[in-house]
Amino acid sequence: MQINHLDIQQQIFIVKLGEILFSLPHLDSLKLNTISTSYPRCLTEEELIQSYCLISRNKITKVCLQKIDRIEEAYFILALCSHIEQLRINSLKDINVELFLRSFFIEIQRREIPTLKLLCICVPTADDKMMKKLETMIKNENLLWNFTMKRLMDQIYIQWK
């Protein structure tokens, strides 16, 4: 039997996530409620390196995070899922959208992730004014080239080539 999708509905410690993903090498999509790098305890550097090594061999292309509390949680997903094509974040909690996008796209450029082409974030306050502001920021700061943005209700989709 081959498992292609995994939905973890509770907060999960990254070491436990690593163990699970290592045992499911054929996963294509992953849905997580929240991830933790410090619960039930802080990771040692050795554990962090071991987790990255175990997980980075996965084939996950689609990830959905129910919520993130810190932008580093999104960076962690980028590090874990080297084949990621689509990332959806349903709640940025208290993270400023503009700051998140700026930091996220800088991180993508820094890591050179060629497979990631679609980001969807849910923003309850999204409106046309916000969309214009975000688009202007992305263009003026050269965060992305050849991209499209669209909003469907409270969901902002950003796709690039």
VEXDREN-2710 file (C-alpha; in Angstrom, 1 decimal):
% VEXDREN-2710
k/r/px/py/pz
1/MET/0.0/0.0/0.0
2/GLN/1.2/3.5/-0.9
3/ILE/0.2/6.6/1.0
4/ASN/0.2/9.8/-1.0
5/HIS/-1.4/12.3/1.4
6/LEU/-1.0/12.9/5.1
7/ASP/-3.2/15.2/7.3
8/ILE/-1.9/15.8/10.8
9/GLN/-4.5/17.7/12.7
10/GLN/-2.6/18.3/15.9
11/GLN/0.5/20.4/16.6
12/ILE/3.6/18.2/15.9
13/PHE/7.2/18.4/17.0
14/ILE/9.6/18.4/14.1
15/VAL/11.5/15.4/15.3
16/LYS/8.2/13.4/15.3
17/LEU/7.3/14.8/11.9
18/GLY/10.7/13.7/10.6
19/GLU/10.1/10.1/11.9
20/ILE/6.7/10.0/10.2
21/LEU/7.9/11.4/6.9
22/PHE/10.9/9.1/6.8
23/SER/8.5/6.1/7.0
24/LEU/6.3/7.5/4.2
25/PRO/8.6/8.1/1.3
26/HIS/5.9/8.3/-1.3
27/LEU/3.9/11.2/0.1
28/ASP/2.9/13.8/-2.5
29/SER/1.0/16.2/-0.2
30/LEU/1.1/17.1/3.4
31/LYS/-1.4/19.1/5.6
32/LEU/-0.3/20.2/9.0
33/ASN/-2.1/22.1/11.7
34/THR/1.0/23.6/13.3
35/ILE/4.7/22.6/13.7
36/SER/6.9/23.1/16.7
37/THR/10.6/23.4/16.9
38/SER/10.7/23.9/20.7
39/TYR/8.0/21.6/22.1
40/PRO/8.3/19.4/24.1
41/ARG/11.9/20.7/24.3
42/CYS/14.4/22.6/22.2
43/LEU/16.2/20.6/19.6
44/THR/19.9/20.1/19.7
45/GLU/21.9/21.0/16.6
46/GLU/22.6/17.3/15.9
47/GLU/18.8/16.5/16.1
48/LEU/18.0/19.3/13.7
49/ILE/20.6/18.2/11.2
50/GLN/19.4/14.6/11.5
51/SER/15.8/15.7/11.0
52/TYR/16.7/17.6/7.8
53/CYS/18.7/14.6/6.4
54/LEU/15.8/12.2/7.1
55/ILE/13.1/14.4/5.7
56/SER/14.8/16.1/2.8
57/ARG/14.6/12.8/0.8
58/ASN/10.8/13.1/0.6
59/LYS/8.8/13.8/-2.6
60/ILE/6.3/16.2/-1.2
61/THR/5.1/18.7/-3.8
62/LYS/2.0/20.2/-2.0
63/VAL/1.9/21.5/1.5
64/CYS/-0.9/23.1/3.5
65/LEU/-0.2/24.8/6.9
66/GLN/-3.3/25.6/8.9
67/LYS/-1.5/28.3/10.8
68/ILE/2.0/29.7/11.4
69/ASP/3.0/31.7/14.4
70/ARG/6.5/32.6/13.1
71/ILE/7.8/33.0/9.5
72/GLU/10.6/30.5/10.4
73/GLU/7.9/27.8/10.3
74/ALA/7.4/28.5/6.6
75/TYR/11.2/28.4/6.1
76/PHE/11.3/25.1/7.8
77/ILE/8.8/23.6/5.3
78/LEU/11.0/25.0/2.5
79/ALA/14.0/23.2/3.9
80/LEU/12.1/19.9/4.5
81/CYS/10.3/19.7/1.2
82/SER/12.9/20.2/-1.5
83/HIS/10.4/19.3/-4.3
84/ILE/7.7/21.7/-3.1
85/GLU/5.6/23.2/-5.9
86/GLN/2.6/24.7/-4.0
87/LEU/2.4/26.1/-0.5
88/ARG/-0.9/27.1/1.2
89/ILE/-1.0/28.9/4.5
90/ASN/-4.5/29.3/6.0
91/SER/-3.6/31.6/8.8
92/LEU/-0.6/33.9/9.4
93/LYS/-1.9/34.5/12.9
94/ASP/-0.3/37.8/14.0
95/ILE/2.3/38.1/11.2
96/ASN/2.0/41.2/8.9
97/VAL/1.2/40.1/5.4
98/GLU/3.6/42.5/3.7
99/LEU/6.5/41.5/6.0
100/PHE/5.7/37.8/5.5
101/LEU/5.7/38.1/1.7
102/ARG/8.8/40.2/1.5
103/SER/10.7/37.8/3.8
104/PHE/9.3/34.7/2.2
105/PHE/10.3/35.7/-1.4
106/ILE/13.8/36.8/-0.2
107/GLU/14.2/33.4/1.4
108/ILE/13.1/31.6/-1.8
109/GLN/15.7/33.6/-3.8
110/ARG/18.4/32.8/-1.2
111/ARG/17.6/29.1/-1.2
112/GLU/17.1/28.9/-5.0
113/ILE/13.9/26.8/-4.9
114/PRO/13.1/26.3/-8.6
115/THR/10.1/24.0/-8.1
116/LEU/8.0/26.3/-5.9
117/LYS/5.6/28.2/-8.2
118/LEU/2.4/28.9/-6.2
119/LEU/1.7/30.5/-2.8
120/CYS/-1.7/30.8/-1.4
121/ILE/-2.3/32.7/1.9
122/CYS/-5.6/33.3/3.6
123/VAL/-6.0/36.9/4.7
124/PRO/-9.4/37.8/6.2
125/THR/-8.7/41.5/5.6
126/ALA/-7.7/41.1/2.0
127/ASP/-9.2/43.7/-0.4
128/ASP/-8.3/45.4/-3.7
129/LYS/-6.2/48.1/-1.9
130/MET/-4.1/45.4/-0.2
131/MET/-3.6/43.5/-3.4
132/LYS/-2.4/46.7/-5.2
133/LYS/0.0/47.5/-2.3
134/LEU/1.4/43.9/-2.3
135/GLU/1.8/43.8/-6.1
136/THR/3.6/47.2/-6.0
137/MET/5.9/46.0/-3.3
138/ILE/6.8/42.8/-5.1
139/LYS/7.5/44.7/-8.3
140/ASN/9.4/47.6/-6.8
141/GLU/11.6/45.4/-4.7
142/ASN/12.2/42.8/-7.5
143/LEU/11.0/40.0/-5.2
144/LEU/9.5/38.1/-8.1
145/TRP/9.5/38.4/-11.9
146/ASN/6.8/37.2/-14.3
147/PHE/4.1/36.7/-11.6
148/THR/0.4/37.0/-11.3
149/MET/-1.7/37.7/-8.2
150/LYS/-5.4/37.2/-7.7
151/ARG/-7.7/37.3/-4.8
152/LEU/-10.7/35.0/-4.3
153/MET/-12.6/36.2/-1.2
154/ASP/-9.9/36.1/1.6
155/GLN/-7.4/33.9/-0.4
156/ILE/-4.5/35.6/-2.1
157/TYR/-2.9/33.5/-4.9
158/ILE/0.6/34.4/-6.2
159/GLN/1.9/32.3/-9.1
160/TRP/5.2/32.8/-10.8
161/LYS/7.3/31.1/-13.5
END
